[in-house]
Amino acid sequence: MTDPGEIIERRAVISGVGQSDVGRRLYRDPLELTVDACLAAIDDAGLTPADIDGLATYPGATDNPPGFSGAGITEVQDALRLELGWFTGGFELPGQLGSVVDACLAVAAGLARHVVVFRSVWEASAQGEKGRAAVMPGGGDGGVRIPRASGFMEWTLPFAAPSAAIWIAMFAMRHMHEYGTTREQLAQIALNARRNAALNPKAVYRDPLTMDDYLAARMISEPLCLYDCDVPADGATAVVVSRAETAPDLRRPPVRVEAVGTAIRGRPSWDQFDDLTTMACRDAGAQLFTRTELTPDDVDVAELYDGFSFITLAWLEALGLCAKGESGPFVEGGKRIALDGELPLNTNGGQLSGGRLHGFGFLHEACAQLWGEAGDRQVPGEPEVAVAAAGGGPLAGCLLLTRSR
């Protein structure tokens, strides 16, 4: 029986991580990329495919929008010839990392011992040479066919607002209005990401980026410019979530799952949230620290979603890493969030420069940092606590991770 007072996710550990090639327009089969990442993660854990009895993903197989998913559960199970005791996949999860949380609960409940959780994208190749608009929902057929819309898009597409860049810009503008946040402060998320990406051999963009470059870039949706938007890429990332009691059988001491955050208490809407200076991350972040004796001050490394730069500011506040409304001053100048700063942030270059791996890149990087395996971008001082968070708008999920002793 489960102790009702037990933090049940602590029965789970992350035993291995893996990643395929990552790049712009690789034009490789997305299932091939997915299998590469899964096999790398399994090997990293010191396991074989025969040991894997669980499989999870976000969002599962879908072809809309193009490139958003590289593979589904059925394809990967068949490709790896897995015998499963449990599996899941779907869109309605608390952010991209919700599938990892599900895997933690599955191993805690005894439904599986080792679960491969994967996320693959091929958005860059799906765009071809037509740019990001080629994979935007509601794009029509060169203006000839009038696209049909349903759900949320019924209210945004008629106003030429199908892109999350427009929705997140609204949140950012409100934050600037309420708290005096500036574009120069927002720029530090992008500049810090580019500095870190220069040390990541898999990063898409590694050339230097200056404040002048940032301010001169074309505006996408005020106040978000080109460098505030993540970089579509092709690539796959996988992690192995294992039952904690299997630790002696693993290749190295695993990363321990200390706590998770999945709550949403506001309206599940991109544009009708009750506080437009924050998002669902407010609730997931607050819940995370009710499930641990650790505090935000204990966090050594923060890997926080940057689908757009403002989302990272929102996560900093949601997790209590800075006070409400103070994320702008917190990142100002960039020293505090640098690799050698008090809170190293998005140490692999994030999605703004590293490539849009849709949340899973952050978990992969958090584990690499806790294992001391991040190479030239390794945070000094043997970090012991990391937080990985993903999602924007009404989607949010986060994990607090600790290094095994």
C-alpha positions, -999 to 999 in steps of 0.1 A, spaced: 0 0 0 11 35 -7 16 58 23 -8 87 17 19 111 30 46 97 7 60 119 -21 54 91 -46 76 104 -75 106 97 -53 102 61 -61 114 71 -96 149 79 -109 163 90 -143 188 63 -152 198 74 -188 194 101 -214 200 100 -251 198 124 -281 199 120 -318 217 143 -342 202 178 -339 201 203 -367 184 224 -392 168 205 -421 186 172 -415 161 156 -439 164 123 -420 135 100 -413 120 112 -380 115 77 -368 151 70 -374 160 100 -352 136 88 -325 151 53 -325 186 68 -323 177 88 -292 159 59 -275 187 34 -280 212 60 -268 192 65 -236 189 28 -230 226 23 -235 234 53 -212 214 36 -184 234 4 -189 203 -15 -200 191 -33 -232 158 -30 -251 148 -63 -234 148 -44 -200 123 -18 -212 87 -25 -202 72 10 -205 70 37 -232 57 73 -230 57 103 -252 43 137 -259 22 142 -280 21 109 -299 17 104 -336 3 134 -353 8 151 -387 -7 185 -377 11 208 -376 38 192 -399 69 181 -381 55 186 -346 58 148 -339 85 125 -353 70 92 -340 43 77 -319 41 49 -294 31 22 -318 60 29 -343 86 30 -316 74 -1 -298 75 -20 -331 109 -6 -342 125 -16 -309 105 -48 -305 95 -39 -270 73 -60 -247 53 -34 -227 35 -35 -194 25 2 -197 25 30 -222 9 64 -228 10 93 -252 -13 123 -259 -17 160 -262 -36 166 -230 -8 166 -205 7 192 -182 33 204 -207 57 184 -227 73 169 -196 39 156 -184 48 123 -201 79 121 -179 57 127 -148 34 100 -160 64 76 -163 74 84 -128 39 75 -115 39 43 -136 71 30 -121 61 41 -87 28 21 -91 47 -10 -102 33 -10 -138 68 -9 -152 105 -10 -141 121 10 -169 102 34 -191 116 51 -222 101 86 -226 108 103 -259 100 135 -278 110 139 -315 105 168 -339 113 175 -375 98 209 -379 128 224 -397 127 198 -425 89 200 -426 93 237 -434 115 230 -463 127 263 -478 94 281 -471 102 292 -435 82 288 -403 49 299 -419 49 266 -439 40 247 -407 17 272 -390 -19 261 -384 -45 277 -406 -21 287 -433 -44 278 -462 -31 269 -496 -13 300 -509 -43 321 -501 -64 302 -526 -83 279 -501 -99 295 -471 -88 274 -441 -113 261 -416 -107 266 -379 -121 251 -348 -116 255 -311 -92 282 -300 -83 290 -336 -118 301 -343 -111 332 -323 -75 339 -334 -72 329 -370 -98 355 -382 -75 382 -367 -44 367 -384 -31 355 -350 -25 318 -353 10 319 -339 20 315 -302 45 344 -308 14 367 -309 -1 352 -278 31 352 -257 38 387 -268 6 397 -251 18 383 -218 52 400 -222 36 434 -229 14 431 -199 44 422 -177 63 453 -191 33 474 -183 28 461 -148 65 458 -137 86 480 -160 103 450 -176 124 462 -206 135 447 -239 171 450 -228 163 427 -198 144 403 -220 174 403 -243 195 387 -216 176 354 -220 186 353 -257 222 365 -252 228 340 -223 214 312 -245 238 321 -273 268 322 -251 260 288 -238 252 274 -272 287 283 -283 299 255 -260 273 230 -272 285 211 -303 248 202 -311 235 237 -309 219 251 -341 232 287 -336 267 292 -321 279 325 -335 282 354 -311 251 375 -305 254 411 -291 228 434 -276 231 456 -308 223 425 -329 193 417 -307 179 453 -308 184 456 -345 166 423 -353 132 424 -371 102 425 -348 80 394 -349 52 405 -325 60 434 -302 79 432 -279 93 399 -293 119 401 -320 135 373 -341 159 363 -313 131 360 -287 117 330 -307 130 295 -306 147 278 -335 128 251 -354 150 220 -356 151 183 -363 160 160 -335 149 135 -308 156 133 -271 148 103 -248 152 96 -211 148 63 -192 127 66 -160 134 37 -137 121 24 -104 145 37 -77 151 2 -63 168 -8 -96 197 17 -89 223 -10 -81 217 -25 -116 223 7 -135 255 20 -152 260 48 -127 241 64 -98 209 78 -113 194 112 -110 167 112 -84 133 127 -89 127 149 -58 94 164 -67 71 173 -97 47 201 -104 17 197 -126 -10 220 -112 -32 244 -132 -57 264 -112 -63 292 -137 -85 291 -168 -70 266 -193 -67 292 -220 -39 310 -239 -56 344 -239 -81 342 -210 -58 334 -181 -67 353 -149 -33 370 -147 -17 379 -180 17 385 -164 21 348 -158 8 315 -171 1 279 -159 37 278 -148 26 298 -118 6 269 -104 29 241 -114 59 259 -99 42 266 -67 30 230 -63 66 217 -69 79 233 -38 51 220 -16 63 185 -24 99 189 -11 118 202 19 142 219 -6 136 256 -14 143 277 -45 176 288 -28 188 252 -31 186 251 -69 220 250 -85 210 248 -122 178 260 -139 167 246 -173 136 266 -181 115 266 -212 122 293 -237 99 287 -266 99 325 -264 122 344 -241 94 358 -219 83 323 -209 117 319 -192 110 350 -171 76 337 -162 92 304 -150 118 322 -129 90 339 -110 67 308 -109 94 287 -93 103 314 -67 138 318 -81 131 355 -80 101 375 -67 69 382 -86 75 409 -111 113 410 -106 125 386 -133 136 415 -155 160 430 -128 170 394 -119 185 387 -153 197 422 -161 233 423 -172 233 385 -176 259 378 -148 235 361 -124 223 336 -150 257 329 -166 274 295 -163 295 308 -135 267 329 -120 246 322 -89 219 305 -110 232 291 -143 203 292 -168 196 271 -199 232 259 -200 229 241 -234 217 272 -252 180 264 -247 157 264 -276 165 300 -287 200 289 -299 203 252 -292 172 242 -312 135 236 -304 134 201 -289 102 211 -272 111 208 -236 130 175 -235 163 192 -242 161 209 -208 156 176 -190 185 160 -209 207 190 -200 197 190 -163 207 153 -160 240 159 -178 248 188 -154 240 167 -123 262 138 -137 290 162 -145 289 152 -181 281 186 -199 316 191 -212 328 226 -219 295 240 -206 296 221 -173 286 243 -144 314 245 -118 312 232 -83 294 199 -88 258 210 -88 235 189 -67 200 203 -74 185 211 -108 150 221 -120 137 213 -155 105 231 -166 86 231 -199 54 246 -213 38 280 -219 4 294 -217 -20 269 -202 6 240 -204 32 236 -176 51 208 -160 83 208 -140 107 184 -121 131 190 -93 161 167 -96 189 158 -73 223 142 -77 227 108 -61 254 105 -34 
